[in-house]
């Protein structure tokens, strides 16, 4: 995870109690530079950076520093398919680090995803995608492919790589001796396209995706055939899409839908004022106006009050903990209580405190 835009002020943790008896809250106040909106990414370290229309491999010797100027977004850093908000700039980049491809992008519009220990996929605005091997800190393009629109999603499972475009063009590859052979290809109809990023889940040999017209569809990873489909009858204006405990949890606008892996509805509810939905360990968290509600995923209608919250930043779950980060710099973490309150995750908390204080040129890197 990366938290950027913090100054070097002394930061202290404090514990406060939550009104929900099974959970405890810890808070941390981070003084963000006033014009930044914090962004979070748990997935990968910063191994590829780009500037001035070129992409470079960061071999670990190059520090990622920030200018603090939003107008310099063309020098942005991209990590794990999510742009870092503080517009990092790579220093001391040498020609040996250059990924020698003419990517077509503006600002931070390259898509990057790690699909192996030393393997990354990059997509650009030309509708091309590249699979790049970075072994021994050298970049080698091992495959170049194309879709009918820019890359929106990619994933690797066992010996298969799945890619999808922003308009529902799917391709599946089988990897044999570092060679990529197409298994199947599928283009969805225009009225059923995906059209939105971060709307695909790969689970139990199924590719499950949310289309822009609100339909949730599962297709077979081996042959690309449709397995089931659920219609929400709502055009997507905003959404959340995740899986937990073999369930698919979806928010389409202000409607929550929980499906099992066979496409059966387990719970469904319209919630006035709903802003965001997350799920972990069988619980569903609903951000409604300035409150967070919590419910069993099989009974959304009977959600209960969890905690007051001024939601204006990011809200996310990692390793069973619910985090919220406000634009004023308040970071909250909630975890299920195990035993005595100060023993709930003592080792993890020690690591958090250690890593969150790694400051570099007024930027906070939390890994």
VEXMI-129553 format. One record per residue: residue in three letters; z, y, x of N, C-alpha, C, CB in turn. Coordinates in steps of 0.1 Angstrom, whole numbers, plus 5000, padded with zeros to 4 digits. Each point is the difference from the previous one (the first is absolute). Glycine has a CB too. Layout:
ALAZYXZYXZYXZYX
...
// end
This chain:
UNK500049885009500050124991500050125009501249884981
UNK498150235014500050125008500450124991498149915014
UNK502950164991500450124994499750125010501949884986
UNK497350215010499650105009500250144995498349845009
UNK501950265000500250144995501450045001498149974986
UNK502749955020501550035001500250085013500649804987
UNK500450305012500350075013501149925007499450224990
UNK501249845021500949925008501550024996498450025018
UNK501850024970501450024996500849875000499350194986
UNK502049835015500949885000500049944985501450105019
UNK498449774980499949944987501149904999497550035000
UNK503249974989501149914998499949934987501550155013
UNK498949724987500049924988501350024992498449835011
UNK501550164976501250004992499849904989500650245006
UNK500549704989499949904989500650074988500249805016
UNK499150184973500550054987499949884990499350245005
UNK501449764985500049894990499050034989502449945006
UNK497049954989499150004989500749974987498049945016
UNK501450104973500649974987499749854996499950244994
UNK499149705013499749864997500749915009497750074992
UNK503249845002501049935007499549915011501450024980
UNK497449935018499549905010499350065012499849854981
UNK500250295019499350065011500850115007497949954988
UNK501850085024500650105007498950095006502049865006
UNK498350274995499150105005500450065013499450054977
UNK499749965033500250075012499050125001500949795012
UNK499550324993499150115000499950065014500650054977
UNK498350015026499750075012499250124998500149785012
UNK500450334993499350134998499150035012501950084985
UNK496849945013499150035010499350134998499649765003
UNK500650345006499550134998498550015003502350105005
UNK496949884985498550005002499550145002499849804986
UNK499250215022499350135001499550034986499449975025
UNK500750164971499950034985498749974994501750175005
UNK497249835002498749984994499549865000499550235006
UNK501349674999499649865001500449934988500150015024
UNK499149894971500449914990500249865008498850124980
UNK502449835021500249885008499249884994502350085006
UNK497249845003499349874997500649895008497950124994
UNK502149765000500649885005499049895003502150064987
UNK498149875023499249885002500849905008497850134999
UNK502549754995500849905007499149915009501650014981
UNK497149985017499349895005499849985015498950024978
UNK500450075028499649985014500250125009498449844991
UNK501750135022500150105010498750085001501849875012
UNK498350244994498850095001499149955012501350204990
UNK497749725007499249945011498650065000501349794998
UNK498250284992498750065000500250154995498849784996
UNK500750315011500050144997498650055000502350035009
UNK497550094985498650065000500150155000499149794988
UNK499950265018499950155001498550035003502450035008
UNK497350094986498650055003498949904997501050155017
UNK499149784972499049914996499949875008498850194993
UNK502249785015500049885008501349924998498550115017
UNK501549764984501249924999500349945014499549944976
UNK501850065026500549955014501149904998499450225010
UNK500749694999501049905001501250065007498449815000
UNK502850194994501250055007500749895007500350184982
UNK499649815031500549895008501550015002497849985011
UNK502950114984501450015001500450115010500249764995
UNK498950285014500350115009499850144994499349855019
UNK499950154970499750134994501150034989497549975005
UNK503250154996500950044990499350074989501850025017
UNK498749964971499450064988500950124997499049784991
UNK500550345012500750124998499450084988500750015025
UNK500050084970499550084988500050155002500949814987
UNK498250255007499950145001500750074989497849975011
UNK502549974978500750064989499150094992502049985013
UNK496750014989499150094993499149924990500050165020
UNK500149864968499249934990498650025002501850024984
UNK497750095021498650035002499449915011500450234992
UNK500449705015499549915011499949864996500950165016
UNK498949824971500049864995498849925005501150084980
UNK497949985026498949925006500549935012498450174992
UNK502849865014500549935011501149914995499550195015
UNK500449764973501049914994500149875006499750124979
UNK501549825019500249865004500049914988501250075021
UNK498249814980500049914989500649875003497950114992
UNK503049845000500749885003500149914988501450125018
UNK498149764983500249904990499650054986501949915013
UNK496950154987499450044987500750124993499249774998
UNK501650305010500750114993500150125010501349844986
UNK498250285010500050115009501450055003497750064992
UNK502649975020501350065004499950154996500449835019
UNK500750224975499950144995500150105010500949914980
UNK499650065032500250115010498950025009502449954999
UNK496449994998498850045008500249985015499450164981
UNK501049725023500249985014498750015008501849854994
UNK498450195019498850015009500349925012499550234992
UNK499549685012500249925012499750085013499449794986
UNK501550205023499850075013499649905011501650174994
UNK497749875016499749925012499149884996502150075011
UNK497049954979499149894996498950005011500550034975
UNK499249855030498949985010498949934994501750005018
UNK497150004989498849934994500249854999498750185010
UNK502249764997500349864999500649964987500349995024
UNK500350114969500649984987499050014988502150085010
UNK496749974993499150034989499549884993499350205013
UNK500849794974499349904992498650054998502249924988
UNK496950025019498650055001499249984988500249965024
UNK500250104965499250004988500050144994500649764995
UNK498250284999499950134994500549994985498150065015
UNK503249954983500549994987499750134992501849855008
UNK497950134979499750114992501350034991497549954999
UNK503150165005501250044992500350155001501049775003
UNK499850284988500450145001501550004999497950084989
UNK502849995021501450015000500649865002499950204985
UNK500949755005500749875001499549904991502050135007
UNK496749864991499449914990499649875006499350204988
UNK501049765024499949865004501049924994499050085022
UNK500749794974500949914996500349905011499250024976
UNK502149955026500349915011501049894995499650185017
UNK500249704986500949894996500149905011499550044975
UNK501749915028500249895010499849874993501650145013
UNK497649774992499749874994500349895010498350104985
UNK502249935026500449905010500850065011497949874995
UNK502650055015500950055010499350115008501149785002
UNK497650215001499350105008498750044992500949915021
UNK499150074966498750024992500350104989499249775006
UNK499950334993500050104990498750014993501850135014
UNK498349924974498850034992500050154997499949774990
UNK498950295013499950154998498850024990500950055023
UNK499350034967498950034991499850155000500549814986
UNK498250235013499750155000499250044988500150005025
UNK499550124974499350054988498549964999501650195001
UNK497949745010498749954999499849874993499650125021
UNK501649834973500049874993500049885010498950114980
UNK501249925032500149895010501549975003497850075010
UNK502449814994501449965006499849935013501049994976
UNK500050025032499949945014501349925002498550195009
UNK501349694997501249925004500050025015499849834980
UNK501450225025500150035014501249925006499150234995
UNK500649715016501049935008500550095011498949784995
UNK502450235006500650105010500849925011500150174982
UNK499549715021500749925010499950065013499649794987
UNK501550215021500050065014499750154999499449785010
UNK501050294979499850144999498550045002502450035008
UNK496749894988498650035000499549984986499749945025
UNK499450144970499549984987498649935000501350214992
UNK498549704999498849934999499649974986500549895022
UNK498450174973499649984986499449864999499650254997
UNK501249664995499549864999499249984988502049935012
UNK498150174978499249984988499750134994501049774996
UNK497850264998499750114993499549964986499550145021
UNK501049914968499549974987499850124992501249785001
UNK498350204987499850124991500449964985498150085015
UNK502250024978500449994986499250104992502349915005
UNK497850094982499350104992500750134999499049824987
UNK502250195018500750135001501149985011499650064975
UNK501150055028501049985011501149894998499650255004
UNK500949705007501049905000501250054993499149905021
UNK501550024969501250034994501149905003498750104982
UNK500949785022501049895002499549905009500950044977
UNK500049905031499749885008501349935003498050115010
UNK501949764991501149915003499549885007501350094980
UNK499649845027499749885007501049894995499050125020
UNK500649774976500949894997499449875005500850124979
UNK500049825030499649885008498750035007501149854983
UNK497850085013498750025007499150094992500349785012
UNK500250294978499150084991500350145001499849814985
UNK499250285015500150144999499450054987500050025026
UNK500750064966499550054988499850155001501249824987
UNK497750245009499850145000499550044986499550015025
UNK500850124971499550054988499850155001501349834987
UNK497750225006499650145000500750074989497849955010
UNK502150184990500650094990499449984986500650165018
UNK498249774982499349984987499949854996498750215004
UNK502249715002500149864995499049915007500850094979
UNK498749945033499149905007500949925009498150165000
UNK502049714997500949915008499149915009501750004981
UNK498949985031499449905009501249915006498050165006
UNK501749714996501049915006499349945012501249964978
UNK499550045033499549945013500949885004499050225007
UNK500449694999500849895007499850035015499749834981
UNK501450165026500050035015500049875007501350224997
UNK497649765011499949875008499750045014499249874980
UNK501750105029499850045014499650145002499349775004
UNK501550324990499850145000498750054994501450005021
UNK497949924972498850044993500350004985498549905018
UNK500850204975500350024986498849964992501550195006
UNK498749704986499049954991500450044985499549815017
UNK499550244976500250044986500249884991498750215004
UNK502449784989500349894991499450034986502149955012
UNK498150174983499550054987500050155000500849784989
UNK498550275001499950144998499950034985498850035022
UNK501850084974500150024985500050154998501249794996
UNK497950264995500050144996500450014986498250065017
UNK502950014980500450014986499150104992502449955007
UNK497650044980499150094992500650145001499449814984
UNK499750295014500350145001501250044991497650045006
UNK502549904982501050044991501449935003498250044983
UNK501849885028501249935003500450015015499549844981
UNK500150275025500250015014501450045004497650075002
UNK502749915010501450035005500250155000500149785014
UNK499250284995500050155000501250065005498549994982
UNK502649935022501250065005500549915011500650104977
UNK500049975033500549925012501449954996498650145016
UNK501949764993501349954998500249934987500950175016
UNK498049774978500149944987499649855000499550224990
UNK500849715022499649865001501249935006497650065003
UNK502749824992501049915005499449875003501850124987
UNK498549825024499649865004501249914999498150095016
UNK501849824975501249914997499649874995501450204996
UNK499249695009499749864995498549974998502250024988
UNK497150025023498549975000499350084989500549775010
UNK500150344985499350084990499950145006500949864981
UNK498050215016499950145002500250074987498449975019
UNK502750114979500350064988499950155001501649814994
UNK497650254998499750145002500150084986498649945020
UNK501750194982500050094988498850095001502550004999
UNK496750004990498850085000500350144994498549794998
UNK500550305004500350144996500050014984498950085021
UNK500649824972500150004986501249934994497550014999
UNK503549955011501249954996500149854999500350204988
UNK498649735014500049854999500649945013498050014985
UNK502849895013500649925011499349875001502250114998
UNK497249855013499149885001500449925012498150124989
UNK501949755010500249915011498849925003502449984994
UNK497250015018498849925004500449905011498450194994
UNK500949705007500249895009499650045014499749834981
UNK501350155028499750045014498949915006502350095002
UNK497549794993499149915006498550024996501949845002
UNK498050204985498650014995499750144993500049754998
UNK501050335001499750134994499950004984498950065021
UNK501449834973499849994986501350064993498649795002
UNK501250274986501150064992500949884995498650204993
UNK502749825008501049904995500650054987500549935024
UNK499950194976500550064987499950165001501649804997
UNK498550264991500050145000500950054989497650005008
UNK503150114994500850074990499650144998501949855006
UNK497850194982499650144997501250084996497749924993
UNK502550205013501050094996499550114990501149965022
UNK497650054977499450104991500350145003500149834982
UNK500250205031500350135005499250035012502349994990
UNK497150135011499350045012501150055010497950074987
UNK502049885025501050035010499950155005500049765007
UNK501150314990500250135006501050005011499550104978
UNK501549825021500949975011500549854999500750255002
UNK499749695009500449864999500949965011497849954989
UNK502949945009500749925010499649864998502050165002
UNK497949765009499549864999500649925011497850084990
UNK503149835007500749925010500349864994500950215010
UNK499649704999500449874996501449975005497649925000
UNK503150004992501449965004500349874992500750245005
UNK499949675002500549874993498949944992502350095000
UNK496549905005498849944993499750074987500649795010
UNK499650344990499750094988499250125005502049924988
UNK497150135004499250125003500650114992497949875005
UNK502650245001500650114994499150125001502349915005
UNK497350144983498950105000500550124991498249835003
UNK501650295003500150124991498750064999502450045008
UNK497149984979498850074998500450134992498549795000
UNK501550325006500450134994501549984996497750054991
UNK502749954996501449984997500349874993500150254997
UNK499149655006500149874995500449905011498450054981
UNK502649865017500449905009499649864995501950145008
UNK497449785000499649874996500449905011498150094987
UNK502649805009500449905010499349874996502250115004
UNK497049835005499249884997500549895010498050144992
UNK501949745003500249895010498749975007501849904986
UNK498150015023498849985008498949934992501549985020
UNK498849984968499049944991499450114991501149785001
UNK499450345000499550114992500750024986497949965011
UNK503249964987500850014988500950125001499949754997
UNK500250324992500950124999501549954999498150144989
UNK502749905020501449975000500850124994499849855020
UNK499850274982500650124994499150115000502249925008
UNK497950174983499150114998500750114993498049855000
UNK501850285004500750114994499450135004502149875000
UNK497850224990499650145002501350085003497949984986
UNK502150105025501250085004499650145001501049805012
UNK499550294979499750145001500650065012500050014975
UNK499250075033500550065012500049925012501450134986
UNK498049755013500049905012499150065011500449814984
UNK500150195028499350055012499649905010501250214997
UNK499749685004499749905010500849884997499750175017
UNK499749714987500749874998499949925013499450004975
UNK501849945029500049915011500849884996499950195016
UNK499949704992500749884997500549935012498649974980
UNK502649965020500549935011501149904995499550195016
UNK500449694989501049904997500349984985501050065022
UNK497949954970500249974986500350134992500649775005
UNK499750345001500350124993498850095000502449985007
UNK497550104983499050114999500750134999498449844988
UNK501150255021500650145000499050094993501349955021
UNK499150134970499250094993500550155002499449824982
UNK499750265024500350145002499650074988499849985025
UNK501250074967499750074988500650145000500049784987
UNK499250325014500450145001501050015012499850044975
UNK501449995024500950025011501049885001499850254998
UNK499949644996500949885001499249885005501450094982
UNK499349825024499449865003500749904991499550075024
UNK499749864969500549894991499749875007499650144979
UNK501249765017499949875006500049894989501150085022
UNK498049824980500049894989499649875007499450174982
UNK500849735010499549875004498550004996502249884996
UNK496950065012498650014998499549934988499850025024
UNK501049904970499749934987500450084988500149785012
UNK500550334990500550084989500150155003501449804992
UNK497450265010499950145003500650094990498049945013
UNK501950024974500550094990501550025001498249924985
UNK502549995020501550015001500450055014500349824983
UNK499050285023500350055013501350084999497650015006
UNK503250005005501250075000500050115010501249794993
UNK499750315005500150115009500449955014500550164981
UNK498949885030500349975013500650115008498249835000
UNK501150285001500550115008499250134996500849845019
UNK499850284983499350124998499150025012501950104987
UNK497049965011499150025012499050124997500249755005
UNK499750345004499050105000498849955007501850194999
UNK497349764994498849935006498950105003500649794988
UNK499250255025498950085003499449965014501150194987
UNK499349705018499449955013499549864998501650145012
UNK498949774997499449865000501249914996498350055018
UNK501349844975501049904996499349865004501050154981
UNK499849765025499449885005501149905002498150135011
UNK501549744991500949895002499649935013500449974975
UNK500649995033499749925012501249915002498550185010
UNK501249694992501049905003501250004990499450025024
UNK500250004963501049994989500850134999500149775004
UNK499550345003500750124999499150114993501449945020
UNK499250134971499350114994500250135007500249884978
UNK498850195027500150125007499350114992500049885022
UNK500650244979499350124994500150115010500649934977
UNK498350155025499950115009499650124993499549845019
UNK501350264980499750124993499350105009501949964984
UNK497450135010499350115008501050095008498149994984
UNK503150015011501050095007500749925011500450124979
UNK499149765024500549925012501149904997499450195013
UNK501049794974501149914997499449865000501350174987
UNK499249745021499649865000501249924994498450035020
UNK501349894970501049924993499649855002500650184984
UNK500449735018499749865000501049934992499150015023
UNK500449904969500949924990499849855003499850194982
UNK501249745019499949865003501049924992499250055023
UNK500449824973500949924992501349975009498049904987
UNK503150125007501349985007500349855002500850224990
UNK499549755022500449865004501450015006497549935003
UNK503550024991501350005005500650145000499449805014
UNK501350234997500650145000498950105003502149905009
UNK498250224986499050104999499450045014501150084980
UNK499849925031499550045013499449885007501750185001
UNK498249714994499449885006498649974994502349915005
UNK497250174986498849964993498849975008500850134981
UNK499049945030498949985009500350075013498349984981
UNK502949985025500550085011499050005012502349944993
UNK497249945011499050005011498850084997500849775006
UNK498750224982498850074996500250155001499349814985
UNK501950235010500450145000500150065014501249974979
UNK499349955030500150045014498650025006502149875003
UNK497050044994498650025005499350124994499949755002
UNK500450284985499450124994500550125007499949884978
UNK501450135024500650125007499450015014502149984986
UNK497849915021499450015014498650055000501549815006
UNK497750134985498550035001499750134993499649765000
UNK501250284990499650134993500350125009500549894978
UNK500250095033500250115009499150015012502449994993
UNK496549935007499050015010499150124998500049755003
UNK500350365003499350134998499050025011502050104989
UNK496849955008499050025009499350134996499749755005
UNK500550365003499350124997500250054986498349945018
UNK502950064977500450044987499449914989500150235009
UNK499549654994499649914990500949875001497650095001
UNK502749864987500949894999499249874997501850154992
UNK498249765017499349874999501149894997498150075016
UNK501749874972501049904996499249874998501550174988
UNK498849735021499249884999500949884996498550095018
// end
